[in-house]
Amino acid sequence: MAFAETFKALSDPVRRQILELLKKGPLSAGEIASHFDMTNATISYHLKMLKQADLVFESREKNFIYYQLNATVLEEIMLWIAALKGGDSDAESE
């Protein structure tokens, strides 16, 4: 996994808000856009960045594209950060 792309995608507050919305379940681009005061093109750009970082999946249903959170990437980041920290929580209490 390319952490650089992931961290770049997570660095933007709008993209983090989109991920928060998707944690409740899949949404269409229009449903996501309804939570923001910005153009559909801008929302599309943010979704593209999240897709490139593998933070969201997309699936097509009839005329709609639905986006959903890819928690696997977030879990990999958390494991990597935990490994950087070193040891487990038991070792910290010693």
Secondary structure, DSSP 8 states (H G I E B T S, - for coil): --HHHHHHHHTSHHHHHHHHHHTTS-EEHHHHHTTSSS-HHHHHHHHHHHHHTTSEEEEEETTEEEEEE-HHHHHHHHHHHHHHH-S-HHHHT-
